[in-house]
Amino acid sequence: MIIERLVVGPIEANCYIVGDEKTKQGMVIDPGDDAEDIIQAIGRLGLKISFVVLTHGHFDHVSATAAVRKATGAKLAVHQADAASLNDGMLARLAGFIHQPVPHPDILLKGWEELSVGELRFTVLSVPGHTPGGIALYGQDAVFTGDTLFEGSIGRTDLPGGDYDVIIESINTRLLALDNEIKVYPGHGDPTTIGFERDHNPFLVNPPRKQC
């Protein structure tokens, strides 16, 4: 499996280009910015992109979507609970950035769908909490977690639609159900593993107490 990580935009989000070495089919996960860099990397890898998949709707993960989709002809997939917020632009404006319009999705996900990329198979895991429609993509001994799980941390829940209790439940019931050796590719920062986060992530090992 081909996995190319590009750190894009001023907030340094991870965009992943994932491809099947045999068939040269691929997908782009979270084209957050720097569209030309993403498009050039696709060409260098020699991939035909089948899907552009958004793990959630925040601007730092979606701003290059229109350009990448236009360049590749790929189908755009996002969870139905985040689809309506893709173009509200509020977070981008609050952070001092110009909102980049996102095309209407071709595929509205609910969770448990299977996306096929050549001979590779990925299961869509619904992991709300950072946003209502957060997803992770699991397959080929890897999971792409967006802003739900990071190395040593979890996604923030103080933004509109965030919920701390929900994200902890999502991680416990969806991500920590995976085997320890599964490689985690997060939306920001370096890769990790499920086992390392199970044993060392302070939000999971010793989660903050709920207020009474």
C-alpha positions as CSV (number, residue, x, y, z in Angstrom):
1,M,0.0,0.0,0.0
2,I,1.2,3.5,-0.9
3,I,0.8,6.1,1.9
4,E,2.1,9.6,1.2
5,R,1.7,12.2,3.9
6,L,1.7,15.9,3.0
7,V,1.6,18.5,5.8
8,V,-0.5,21.3,4.3
9,G,-1.7,24.8,5.2
10,P,-0.8,27.1,8.0
11,I,-2.3,24.8,10.7
12,E,-0.2,22.0,9.4
13,A,-2.9,19.4,8.8
14,N,-2.0,16.0,7.4
15,C,-3.3,15.1,3.9
16,Y,-2.8,11.5,2.9
17,I,-2.6,10.0,-0.5
18,V,-3.3,6.3,-0.3
19,G,-2.9,4.0,-3.3
20,D,-2.9,0.4,-4.4
21,E,0.5,-0.4,-5.8
22,K,-0.9,-3.1,-8.1
23,T,-3.8,-1.3,-9.7
24,K,-2.6,2.3,-9.2
25,Q,-6.0,3.3,-7.9
26,G,-5.9,5.8,-5.0
27,M,-7.8,8.1,-2.7
28,V,-7.0,11.5,-1.1
29,I,-7.9,11.9,2.6
30,D,-8.3,15.5,3.9
31,P,-7.0,17.8,1.2
32,G,-6.7,20.7,3.6
33,D,-4.7,23.2,1.6
34,D,-1.8,23.5,-0.9
35,A,-3.8,21.9,-3.8
36,E,-0.9,22.1,-6.3
37,D,1.4,20.1,-4.0
38,I,-1.3,17.4,-3.6
39,I,-2.0,17.3,-7.3
40,Q,1.7,17.1,-8.1
41,A,2.2,14.3,-5.6
42,I,-0.7,12.3,-7.2
43,G,1.0,12.7,-10.5
44,R,4.4,11.6,-9.2
45,L,2.9,8.5,-7.7
46,G,1.1,7.7,-10.9
47,L,-2.3,7.2,-9.2
48,K,-5.8,7.5,-10.5
49,I,-7.8,8.9,-7.6
50,S,-11.2,7.3,-7.0
51,F,-12.3,9.1,-3.9
52,V,-11.6,12.3,-2.0
53,V,-12.6,11.5,1.6
54,L,-13.1,14.1,4.4
55,T,-12.7,12.9,7.9
56,H,-14.6,15.9,9.1
57,G,-15.7,19.3,7.9
58,H,-13.2,21.8,9.5
59,F,-11.6,24.2,7.0
60,D,-8.0,23.1,7.7
61,H,-8.9,19.6,6.3
62,V,-11.1,20.6,3.3
63,S,-9.9,23.9,1.8
64,A,-8.2,22.2,-1.3
65,T,-11.1,19.8,-1.9
66,A,-12.6,21.7,-4.9
67,A,-9.3,21.9,-6.7
68,V,-8.2,18.3,-6.1
69,R,-11.7,17.0,-7.0
70,K,-11.6,19.0,-10.3
71,A,-8.1,17.8,-11.1
72,T,-8.8,14.1,-10.5
73,G,-12.5,13.6,-11.2
74,A,-12.8,11.7,-8.0
75,K,-16.0,11.3,-6.0
76,L,-16.2,13.3,-2.8
77,A,-17.3,11.5,0.4
78,V,-18.1,12.9,3.8
79,H,-20.3,11.9,6.7
80,Q,-23.9,13.2,6.4
81,A,-23.7,14.9,9.8
82,D,-20.9,17.2,8.6
83,A,-22.1,17.8,5.0
84,A,-24.2,20.8,5.9
85,S,-21.4,22.6,7.7
86,L,-18.8,22.3,4.9
87,N,-19.6,25.8,3.6
88,D,-20.6,27.8,6.6
89,G,-17.1,29.3,6.8
90,M,-17.4,30.4,10.4
91,L,-14.3,28.6,11.8
92,A,-12.2,29.8,8.9
93,R,-13.2,33.4,9.5
94,L,-12.7,33.1,13.3
95,A,-9.2,31.8,12.6
96,G,-8.5,34.7,10.2
97,F,-8.6,32.7,6.9
98,I,-10.7,33.0,3.8
99,H,-13.3,30.2,3.4
100,Q,-12.7,28.1,0.3
101,P,-16.0,26.7,-1.1
102,V,-16.4,22.9,-1.0
103,P,-18.3,21.1,-3.7
104,H,-21.5,19.2,-2.9
105,P,-20.5,15.6,-1.8
106,D,-21.2,12.7,-4.1
107,I,-21.3,10.2,-1.3
108,L,-22.9,10.9,2.1
109,L,-21.5,8.4,4.6
110,K,-23.3,7.0,7.7
111,G,-20.6,4.6,9.0
112,W,-19.8,0.9,8.2
113,E,-19.6,1.5,4.5
114,E,-16.7,-0.1,2.6
115,L,-14.6,2.0,0.2
116,S,-12.7,0.1,-2.4
117,V,-9.5,1.5,-3.7
118,G,-8.2,-1.0,-6.3
119,E,-7.8,-4.1,-4.3
120,L,-7.6,-2.2,-1.0
121,R,-10.6,-2.2,1.3
122,F,-11.4,0.4,4.0
123,T,-14.2,0.5,6.5
124,V,-15.8,3.8,7.5
125,L,-15.9,4.1,11.2
126,S,-18.2,6.8,12.7
127,V,-16.3,8.6,15.4
128,P,-18.2,11.7,16.4
129,G,-17.0,14.0,19.2
130,H,-14.6,16.4,17.5
131,T,-17.4,17.1,15.1
132,P,-20.8,15.4,14.8
133,G,-19.8,13.7,11.5
134,G,-16.2,12.7,12.3
135,I,-15.0,9.5,10.7
136,A,-12.0,7.2,10.6
137,L,-11.0,4.9,7.8
138,Y,-9.8,1.5,8.8
139,G,-8.1,-1.1,6.5
140,Q,-4.8,-2.8,5.6
141,D,-3.5,-2.7,9.2
142,A,-3.9,1.1,9.3
143,V,-6.5,3.6,10.5
144,F,-6.8,7.2,9.4
145,T,-8.3,9.0,12.4
146,G,-8.7,12.6,11.3
147,D,-8.8,14.9,14.4
148,T,-10.3,12.2,16.7
149,L,-7.0,10.5,17.9
150,F,-3.5,11.9,17.9
151,E,-0.2,10.7,19.3
152,G,-0.6,11.4,23.0
153,S,-3.8,13.4,22.6
154,I,-7.3,13.6,21.3
155,G,-9.3,16.1,19.2
156,R,-10.4,19.3,20.8
157,T,-14.1,19.4,21.8
158,D,-14.6,23.1,22.6
159,L,-15.6,24.0,19.0
160,P,-19.2,24.0,17.8
161,G,-20.5,20.5,17.6
162,G,-17.7,19.1,19.8
163,D,-18.5,16.8,22.8
164,Y,-15.9,15.4,25.1
165,D,-17.9,12.5,26.4
166,V,-18.9,11.5,22.8
167,I,-15.3,11.6,21.5
168,I,-14.1,9.4,24.4
169,E,-16.9,6.9,23.7
170,S,-16.0,7.0,20.0
171,I,-12.4,6.2,20.7
172,N,-13.2,3.5,23.3
173,T,-15.8,1.7,21.2
174,R,-14.4,2.2,17.6
175,L,-10.6,2.8,17.7
176,L,-9.5,0.9,20.8
177,A,-11.5,-2.1,19.6
178,L,-8.7,-2.4,17.0
179,D,-5.6,-4.5,17.5
180,N,-2.6,-3.0,19.2
181,E,-0.3,-3.2,16.1
182,I,-2.7,-1.1,13.9
183,K,-0.9,2.0,12.7
184,V,-2.6,5.3,13.4
185,Y,-2.4,8.1,10.8
186,P,-3.8,11.2,12.5
187,G,-5.0,14.5,11.1
188,H,-2.1,16.4,12.7
189,G,1.3,15.2,13.9
190,D,3.2,12.0,13.5
191,P,1.9,8.4,13.2
192,T,1.4,6.2,16.2
193,T,-0.2,2.8,17.0
194,I,-3.4,1.8,18.7
195,G,-1.3,-0.1,21.4
196,F,0.8,2.9,22.2
197,E,-2.2,5.2,22.6
198,R,-4.1,2.5,24.7
199,D,-1.1,2.4,27.1
200,H,0.2,5.9,27.1
201,N,-2.3,8.5,25.9
202,P,-3.2,10.5,29.1
203,F,-6.8,11.1,27.9
204,L,-7.4,7.4,27.6
205,V,-5.2,6.0,30.4
206,N,-6.4,8.5,33.0
207,P,-9.3,10.5,31.5
208,P,-10.2,13.7,33.3
209,R,-13.1,13.3,35.8
210,K,-16.5,14.5,34.7
211,Q,-17.9,17.5,36.7
212,C,-20.7,16.6,39.1
